[in-house]
């Protein structure tokens, strides 16, 4: 049965470089597996973004390895914090990640423990890097109890979500704070709501990277380094339309606490992605939900796949701003987008036994008002039956014609 149509926000494009030749071209898929981490490090520049790093060795060369970090508390005593950023870098590359950017978070005035101001500044430096699709702040949840927004939500988590929403084609991977109980993480989830973020629980146990004689040989770390690597691995092996769940966390030896089936059912229904241990299979990511109340974007793979389609179509149809607004242009837009979506359907990214069941593209006089036509706007509706138990999701794509000379 043909799926019911649902609505989705409009996409606006603003033009292309003036030296680019006009005319339709095949839409080229954008990348989806490049991540960005923000957090404190033992060394490296502050106030900017690294070059794109392709290995942990490159990370170490700029930001150092995994010794503990030291900050001053507000009372002047020394605070020692594990270097969660460096460990997350190891976990990202160890789980299949291949490309990452880093923005180092500085300690506050007097090298106090970094807070929301420092994290906001680091996230702002990522805005100019266009190929980032996944963002995380490994270890930031350690600092959250001292930083809360007006509604009680963790402020640094709020900054991550706001960044992903502002950039539109990114998703934020959120860590629960260490030591959280099931009721604690449910309260956290109740305070946040976005289709551009996913929350993972609990923390992961790993072998201590630099154990001290007489001290514990294992430690708990946030999961975001693992999860971001698994996102990238799933994208490259199967496609961004595949849910990044039921995936092994390479390098994990245990969990901060064990999640049973009944507890998992409750947490999963609340939009909390549990990490679970299974005999003979290791530690697995056992959920792929966003923290959204919007049923269209309940699943991580749907949000990320729709962002991928939107960005690919938006970038691949910039030639339209040079053309005359009328039926010939509308037909070219329909053909260009249809060809791209046909390829995506054949890859397995959409439901439907036929192309007409999988997607539709509509760009004609019925998708635009007279006001749109008078002001040089072209509006195209694209419906996609993403791979999930749900219906069409609608892309409303717009162009401003005649704005470049």
Residue, then its C-alpha position, 0 to 999 in steps of 0.5 A: x500500500x502506498x504510504x501516507x504523506x507527512x510534512x517536513x521543513x522547507x529547504x532554502x538555497x541561495x546560489x552558486x559561485x558565479x564562475x560555475x557553468x550553468x545547466x543541469x548536472x548529475x547530483x553527487x552524493x555528499x559525505x556522511x561519515x566525517x565527525x568532529x569532537x570538541x573537548x579539552x586536551x593536553x596540548x594543541x591550538x585553542x580557538x580553531x579547528x584542526x586539519x582533517x585527521x585520518x588516524x589516531x597518530x595524526x591526532x596524537x601529533x597535534x593534541x597529545x596522547x592519553x595522560x590525565x588532564x588537570x584543572x583548578x577547582x573554584x576553590x583552588x584545589x587541583x582537579x584531575x580528569x581523564x583525557x576522554x577526548x584522546x580516548x574517544x579519538x582512539x575509539x573512533x578510529x578503532x571502530x571504523x572512523x576514518x576522518x575527524x576534526x577536533x576543536x580543543x576546549x580550553x579551561x576557563x579563566x585560571x584554568x578552571x574546569x571548562x564549562x558551557x562558555x568554553x564548549x560553545x566557543x569550540x563548537x562555533x569554530x566548527x561552523x565553517x567546516x562544511x563536511x562534518x556530519x557527526x558531532x560529539x563532546x566526549x567527557x563533557x557530561x562529567x562537567x554537566x552537574x555544574x552547568x544547567x540551563x533554565x529548564x534544568x537540562x544540561x547546558x553543554x548538551x544543549x549547546x551540542x543540540x543547538x549546534x546540530x540544529x543550526x547546521x541542519x545536516x549534522x547529528x549530535x551524539x550525546x553521552x549520559x553522565x557517569x554513574x547515572x541510574x535508569x531513572x536519572x537518564x530518563x529524567x535527562x531524556x525528558x529535559x531534551x527534545x530534538x531530531x538532531x541528536x541521539x542519547x546513549x547509555x551507560x558508560x563503557x568499560x575499557x582497559x586503562x590506557x596508562x595503568x598505574x601500579x596498584x590502581x584499577x586496570x580498567x576504567x569507564x569512559x563515555x560511549x560517543x567515541x565508539x558510537x561515532x566510529x560505528x556511525x562511520x563504519x555503518x555508512x561506509x559498509x552498508x550506507x547511511x540509510x542503515x540503522x547504526x545498531x546491533x553493532x559491536x563496540x570494538x575495544x569495549x570490555x564491559x559496561x558501567x552497569x548491565x541493562x536487562x531486557x525489561x529495562x531496555x524496553x522502557x529506555x528504548x521507548x523513551x528514546x534512550x539508546x542502550x549499550x548491552x553485553x551479550x555472551x559470545x557477541x561482545x558489547x553492542x549498540x542496541x538502539x538507534x533512536x533520536x531524542x525527538x518527539x516527532x514520529x517522522x524522525x524517531x530513528x537515527x538512520x532516517x534523520x541522517x538519511x534525510x539530511x544526506x538527501x537534502x544536502x545532496x539535492x541542495x548542492x547538486x541543483x544549484x545550477x537552477x538559480x541561473x535558469x528562467x523560471x518556467x516549465x522547462x526548468x521544472x522538468x529539468x529539476x524533476x529529472x535531475x532529482x528523479x535520477x538521483x533518487x532512482x540510484x538511491x532506491x536501487x542501493x536499498x535506501x528506500x522502501x518500495x517494490x517499485x520506484x513509484x512506491x519508494x519516492x516521488x518528485x513534484x515540481x510544477x505549477x501546483x507546488x508554487x503560488x503566484x507570489x513564488x513565481x512573481x518573486x523568482x522562487x521555485x518549490x519542489x516537493x520530494x517524498x521519500x519512503x525511508x527504510x523504517x516502519x513508517x511513511x513518506x517523509x517530504x522534502x520541500x526544496x526551494x530555489x531563488x531564481x535570477x539572484x546571481x549575475 
